[in-house]
Amino acid sequence: MTKPKGPDDLLSPEALLQMSGLEFMQGVLSGELAEAAISETLTYGIHAVEDGRVVFRGAPEFSSTNPMGGVHGG
């Protein structure tokens, strides 16, 4: 997958409007399009894309936990 280094690595709103959500997610999975920058911080990525379904996988690290030891937001 392609890691974006800055805003210029992302598609423009006009380009996004030219494709379906499925096409966009397939492009991210194939590495043709940049994945979400936050995916590196939260250690997750797209595992599978099909019509009506996208599967993300990740393994939270200690840096993702809240003060009670639970995964923040999860």
TINU-279506 format. One record per residue: x, y, z of N, C-alpha, C, O in turn; residue in one letter. Coordinates in pm, 1 decimal. Layout:
<sites>
+----------+----------+----------+----------+----------+----------+----------+----------+----------+----------+----------+----------+-------+
:       nu :       nv :       nw :      cau :      cav :      caw :       cu :       cv :       cw :       ou :       ov :       ow : vexnu :
+----------+----------+----------+----------+----------+----------+----------+----------+----------+----------+----------+----------+-------+
:        X :        Y :        Z :        X :        Y :        Z :        X :        Y :        Z :        X :        Y :        Z :     a :
...
+----------+----------+----------+----------+----------+----------+----------+----------+----------+----------+----------+----------+-------+
</sites>
This chain:
<sites>
+----------+----------+----------+----------+----------+----------+----------+----------+----------+----------+----------+----------+-------+
:       nu :       nv :       nw :      cau :      cav :      caw :       cu :       cv :       cw :       ou :       ov :       ow : vexnu :
+----------+----------+----------+----------+----------+----------+----------+----------+----------+----------+----------+----------+-------+
:     83.6 :   -118.2 :      0.0 :      0.0 :      0.0 :      0.0 :     88.0 :    124.4 :      0.0 :    200.6 :    122.6 :     49.6 :     m :
:     36.0 :    229.7 :    -55.0 :    110.8 :    352.8 :    -68.3 :     85.9 :    442.8 :     51.9 :    -28.8 :    473.9 :     84.0 :     t :
:    193.5 :    484.5 :    118.2 :    182.8 :    573.9 :    233.3 :    194.6 :    717.8 :    184.6 :    294.0 :    752.4 :    120.7 :     k :
:     96.0 :    802.4 :    212.9 :    106.1 :    942.2 :    171.2 :    205.6 :   1017.0 :    259.4 :    212.9 :    993.7 :    380.1 :     p :
:    281.0 :   1106.0 :    198.7 :    377.6 :   1185.7 :    273.6 :    327.3 :   1327.7 :    296.0 :    381.5 :   1400.9 :    378.8 :     k :
:    224.7 :   1366.1 :    223.1 :    167.1 :   1499.4 :    236.7 :     39.8 :   1510.6 :    155.1 :      3.3 :   1417.1 :     83.7 :     g :
:    -28.3 :   1624.1 :    164.9 :   -155.7 :   1642.5 :     94.4 :   -146.8 :   1623.9 :    -56.7 :   -244.7 :   1584.4 :   -120.0 :     p :
:    -30.7 :   1651.8 :   -114.8 :    -16.0 :   1636.3 :   -259.7 :    -20.9 :   1490.8 :   -304.8 :    -39.3 :   1463.3 :   -423.4 :     d :
:     -4.5 :   1396.8 :   -210.6 :    -11.0 :   1254.7 :   -244.0 :   -154.5 :   1201.9 :   -247.5 :   -177.4 :   1087.2 :   -286.1 :     d :
:   -250.3 :   1284.4 :   -207.8 :   -390.6 :   1243.8 :   -204.8 :   -462.5 :   1289.9 :   -330.6 :   -420.5 :   1385.7 :   -395.6 :     l :
:   -571.4 :   1221.0 :   -364.5 :   -651.7 :   1261.2 :   -479.7 :   -723.0 :   1392.1 :   -451.2 :   -757.0 :   1421.8 :   -336.6 :     l :
:   -744.9 :   1468.7 :   -554.0 :   -822.9 :   1592.5 :   -540.5 :   -969.9 :   1556.5 :   -524.3 :  -1011.7 :   1447.9 :   -564.5 :     s :
:  -1048.9 :   1646.4 :   -465.7 :  -1192.8 :   1619.6 :   -456.3 :  -1255.4 :   1592.6 :   -593.0 :  -1345.8 :   1509.7 :   -604.3 :     p :
:  -1208.6 :   1661.2 :   -696.1 :  -1262.0 :   1640.4 :   -831.7 :  -1233.1 :   1499.0 :   -881.1 :  -1319.3 :   1435.2 :   -941.6 :     e :
:  -1112.2 :   1450.3 :   -855.5 :  -1076.3 :   1314.9 :   -897.9 :  -1156.1 :   1210.5 :   -819.9 :  -1198.0 :   1109.1 :   -875.8 :     a :
:  -1176.7 :   1235.6 :   -691.7 :  -1255.8 :   1142.4 :   -610.7 :  -1397.7 :   1128.9 :   -662.6 :  -1454.6 :   1019.7 :   -661.5 :     l :
:  -1455.5 :   1240.3 :   -708.2 :  -1592.8 :   1238.2 :   -757.4 :  -1607.6 :   1163.9 :   -889.4 :  -1719.4 :   1134.1 :   -931.5 :     l :
:  -1497.1 :   1133.9 :   -954.3 :  -1500.6 :   1064.5 :  -1082.5 :  -1501.5 :    912.0 :  -1066.6 :  -1509.6 :    839.8 :  -1166.0 :     q :
:  -1493.1 :    862.7 :   -942.8 :  -1490.4 :    717.4 :   -922.2 :  -1588.4 :    677.4 :   -813.4 :  -1628.3 :    758.5 :   -729.8 :     m :
:  -1625.8 :    551.8 :   -816.4 :  -1714.0 :    498.6 :   -712.1 :  -1632.6 :    472.1 :   -586.0 :  -1509.5 :    470.9 :   -589.6 :     s :
:  -1701.8 :    450.9 :   -475.2 :  -1633.2 :    413.6 :   -352.4 :  -1558.8 :    282.0 :   -367.4 :  -1449.0 :    266.0 :   -314.0 :     g :
:  -1618.0 :    187.9 :   -439.8 :  -1553.5 :     58.7 :   -463.9 :  -1424.2 :     78.1 :   -542.5 :  -1321.2 :     20.4 :   -507.4 :     l :
:  -1428.6 :    157.9 :   -647.6 :  -1308.3 :    183.5 :   -727.5 :  -1199.3 :    249.0 :   -642.2 :  -1081.6 :    214.8 :   -653.2 :     e :
:  -1240.0 :    342.9 :   -557.9 :  -1144.3 :    410.7 :   -470.9 :  -1077.1 :    310.6 :   -376.5 :   -954.5 :    307.8 :   -365.8 :     f :
:  -1156.9 :    229.1 :   -308.5 :  -1101.4 :    134.0 :   -212.3 :  -1016.4 :     27.5 :   -281.4 :   -916.0 :    -16.5 :   -225.3 :     m :
:  -1054.3 :    -14.6 :   -401.3 :   -972.2 :   -109.4 :   -477.4 :   -837.5 :    -46.4 :   -513.2 :   -734.1 :   -113.2 :   -510.7 :     q :
:   -840.0 :     82.8 :   -546.4 :   -716.0 :    154.5 :   -576.8 :   -624.4 :    164.4 :   -456.6 :   -502.6 :    152.8 :   -470.2 :     g :
:   -681.1 :    185.5 :   -340.0 :   -600.7 :    189.4 :   -217.1 :   -541.5 :     51.0 :   -189.4 :   -422.9 :     39.4 :   -158.5 :     v :
:   -623.3 :    -53.2 :   -200.3 :   -575.5 :   -188.5 :   -175.1 :   -462.6 :   -227.0 :   -270.6 :   -365.6 :   -290.3 :   -229.0 :     l :
:   -473.8 :   -189.9 :   -396.2 :   -372.7 :   -226.6 :   -495.2 :   -244.6 :   -143.3 :   -483.4 :   -141.8 :   -179.1 :   -540.9 :     s :
:   -250.7 :    -32.0 :   -408.8 :   -134.8 :     56.3 :   -396.8 :   -132.5 :    165.7 :   -500.3 :    -42.8 :    250.1 :   -499.7 :     g :
:   -230.6 :    165.7 :   -590.1 :   -239.5 :    270.1 :   -693.1 :   -272.6 :    405.2 :   -630.2 :   -227.3 :    509.2 :   -678.0 :     e :
:   -351.6 :    403.5 :   -523.0 :   -389.7 :    525.0 :   -451.0 :   -335.9 :    517.8 :   -308.6 :   -318.1 :    409.3 :   -253.3 :     l :
:   -310.4 :    633.8 :   -250.4 :   -256.8 :    640.1 :   -114.5 :   -361.5 :    599.5 :    -12.1 :   -479.4 :    632.8 :    -24.4 :     a :
:   -316.0 :    526.9 :     89.1 :   -404.8 :    490.7 :    199.7 :   -417.0 :    608.4 :    295.3 :   -350.7 :    710.4 :    276.7 :     e :
:   -499.8 :    595.5 :    395.7 :   -517.6 :    701.4 :    494.6 :   -389.7 :    717.1 :    576.1 :   -332.8 :    617.8 :    621.5 :     a :
:   -344.2 :    839.8 :    594.9 :   -222.8 :    864.8 :    672.3 :   -235.7 :    811.6 :    815.0 :   -137.2 :    765.4 :    872.5 :     a :
:   -354.2 :    817.5 :    871.8 :   -376.3 :    771.9 :   1008.8 :   -357.1 :    621.4 :   1023.8 :   -337.2 :    572.6 :   1135.0 :     i :
:   -362.7 :    547.1 :    913.3 :   -348.1 :    401.5 :    921.9 :   -210.4 :    361.0 :    973.4 :   -196.7 :    256.9 :   1037.7 :     s :
:   -109.9 :    440.5 :    946.3 :     22.9 :    408.7 :    998.0 :     28.3 :    432.8 :   1148.7 :     85.2 :    352.4 :   1222.5 :     e :
:    -29.6 :    541.0 :   1193.4 :    -32.0 :    573.1 :   1336.0 :   -109.1 :    468.4 :   1415.1 :    -66.2 :    426.8 :   1522.7 :     t :
:   -223.0 :    426.0 :   1361.3 :   -309.1 :    330.3 :   1431.6 :   -283.1 :    185.9 :   1391.6 :   -354.1 :     95.8 :   1436.2 :     l :
:   -183.8 :    162.9 :   1309.3 :   -137.3 :     30.3 :   1265.8 :   -248.6 :    -58.5 :   1209.7 :   -269.8 :   -170.3 :   1256.7 :     t :
:   -318.3 :     -7.8 :   1109.9 :   -418.0 :    -88.2 :   1040.7 :   -405.5 :    -66.1 :    890.9 :   -344.0 :     30.5 :    845.8 :     y :
:   -464.0 :   -156.2 :    815.2 :   -463.9 :   -142.9 :    670.6 :   -580.4 :   -217.3 :    610.3 :   -648.7 :   -293.9 :    678.2 :     g :
:   -602.4 :   -194.5 :    483.6 :   -710.4 :   -262.4 :    412.6 :   -663.9 :   -403.1 :    377.8 :   -555.6 :   -422.3 :    322.4 :     i :
:   -745.8 :   -499.2 :    410.3 :   -713.5 :   -639.8 :    384.5 :   -788.9 :   -693.5 :    262.6 :   -733.0 :   -770.8 :    184.7 :     h :
:   -914.8 :   -653.3 :    245.3 :   -996.2 :   -704.2 :    134.1 :  -1100.4 :   -599.8 :     95.6 :  -1149.1 :   -524.1 :    179.7 :     a :
:  -1133.2 :   -597.5 :    -32.5 :  -1234.9 :   -506.0 :    -86.3 :  -1322.3 :   -584.4 :   -182.5 :  -1272.3 :   -651.4 :   -272.9 :     v :
:  -1453.0 :   -575.4 :   -162.6 :  -1547.5 :   -633.7 :   -256.1 :  -1673.9 :   -548.8 :   -254.3 :  -1689.0 :   -461.8 :   -168.6 :     e :
:  -1761.6 :   -572.6 :   -345.2 :  -1883.8 :   -494.1 :   -355.0 :  -1960.6 :   -498.8 :   -222.8 :  -2004.8 :   -605.6 :   -180.3 :     d :
:  -1976.1 :   -384.9 :   -158.7 :  -2051.1 :   -375.5 :    -33.8 :  -1974.1 :   -411.4 :     91.4 :  -2032.3 :   -418.2 :    199.7 :     g :
:  -1841.2 :   -434.9 :     78.6 :  -1765.2 :   -479.3 :    196.4 :  -1617.9 :   -440.7 :    183.2 :  -1555.7 :   -461.5 :     79.1 :     r :
:  -1563.7 :   -383.9 :    291.5 :  -1420.5 :   -356.9 :    301.6 :  -1374.5 :   -410.2 :    436.8 :  -1436.7 :   -383.0 :    539.5 :     v :
:  -1266.4 :   -485.7 :    436.1 :  -1213.6 :   -543.2 :    559.9 :  -1081.2 :   -475.1 :    592.8 :   -989.5 :   -470.4 :    510.8 :     v :
:  -1073.7 :   -422.2 :    715.1 :   -950.8 :   -362.1 :    766.3 :   -893.3 :   -456.7 :    870.7 :   -967.6 :   -522.0 :    944.0 :     f :
:   -760.4 :   -463.9 :    877.1 :   -694.1 :   -544.2 :    980.3 :   -586.9 :   -458.7 :   1046.0 :   -523.3 :   -374.4 :    982.7 :     r :
:   -569.7 :   -483.1 :   1173.0 :   -466.3 :   -411.9 :   1245.6 :   -439.4 :   -477.3 :   1378.6 :   -516.7 :   -560.6 :   1425.9 :     g :
:   -329.6 :   -438.8 :   1437.7 :   -292.2 :   -487.3 :   1570.2 :   -255.1 :   -365.7 :   1653.2 :   -146.8 :   -309.8 :   1636.0 :     a :
:   -343.8 :   -323.9 :   1743.4 :   -314.7 :   -204.2 :   1820.9 :   -188.9 :   -221.0 :   1905.4 :   -161.7 :   -328.1 :   1959.8 :     p :
:   -114.5 :   -113.9 :   1914.6 :      4.9 :   -112.5 :   1997.3 :    -25.7 :    -39.1 :   2127.4 :   -132.5 :     20.7 :   2141.3 :     e :
:     65.9 :    -43.2 :   2221.4 :     44.9 :     22.1 :   2350.2 :     12.1 :    170.3 :   2333.2 :    -64.7 :    226.0 :   2411.7 :     f :
:     68.9 :    233.8 :   2232.4 :     45.0 :    377.2 :   2210.1 :   -100.4 :    407.9 :   2175.1 :   -140.5 :    524.3 :   2176.1 :     s :
:   -179.4 :    305.9 :   2144.2 :   -321.3 :    323.4 :   2111.8 :   -412.0 :    308.0 :   2232.8 :   -533.9 :    318.8 :   2220.2 :     s :
:   -354.6 :    283.0 :   2349.6 :   -438.0 :    258.5 :   2467.3 :   -469.9 :    386.6 :   2544.2 :   -397.8 :    486.0 :   2536.2 :     t :
:   -579.9 :    380.9 :   2618.5 :   -617.8 :    492.9 :   2704.6 :   -558.8 :    469.3 :   2844.4 :   -493.9 :    367.0 :   2866.3 :     n :
:   -579.8 :    560.9 :   2938.9 :   -519.7 :    545.3 :   3071.8 :   -565.0 :    420.1 :   3148.7 :   -501.2 :    381.3 :   3246.5 :     p :
:   -673.5 :    357.9 :   3105.2 :   -721.0 :    236.2 :   3172.3 :   -668.1 :    109.7 :   3104.3 :   -700.4 :     -1.1 :   3147.1 :     m :
:   -587.1 :    124.9 :   2999.0 :   -527.5 :     11.0 :   2930.6 :   -608.7 :    -44.3 :   2816.6 :   -565.8 :   -139.7 :   2751.6 :     g :
:   -727.2 :     13.6 :   2789.3 :   -809.5 :    -29.9 :   2676.6 :   -769.0 :     41.5 :   2549.2 :   -712.1 :    150.5 :   2553.2 :     g :
:   -798.3 :    -20.0 :   2437.7 :   -768.3 :     44.0 :   2309.7 :   -860.4 :    164.0 :   2293.1 :   -982.6 :    149.7 :   2297.6 :     v :
:   -803.7 :    279.9 :   2274.4 :   -881.0 :    402.1 :   2262.6 :   -973.3 :    395.3 :   2141.9 :   -929.2 :    365.7 :   2030.8 :     h :
:  -1100.5 :    422.5 :   2163.8 :  -1197.6 :    422.5 :   2055.2 :  -1243.7 :    284.1 :   2015.7 :  -1329.9 :    271.8 :   1928.7 :     g :
:  -1192.1 :    183.4 :   2073.4 :  -1230.1 :     47.9 :   2035.7 :  -1275.5 :    -26.3 :   2153.6 :  -1312.1 :   -143.3 :   2142.5 :     g :
+----------+----------+----------+----------+----------+----------+----------+----------+----------+----------+----------+----------+-------+
</sites>
